Amino acid sequence: MSDTTFVPTTTTPIPLGEILPWAIFAGLLMMLAIYFIGAEEGATALFSGSYVHEFVHDGRHLLGFPCH
């Protein structure tokens, strides 16, 4: 048998200019999700009815947002 050794090559870091747009996009999605989970109810509601509230109801309790 022959013995082979894996020698990893050096990698270059990803430039900030390539990561920044995706980080901003992910941050906006997280803010939107937190709004719908935490504040989409009552006076601040964007949609009438309680469909969004009922859809994210368990998530509200899991994350510690009071709702009733």
Secondary structure as UniProt FT lines:
FT   HELIX           16..38
FT   HELIX           42..44
FT   HELIX           51..55
FT   HELIX           57..63
//
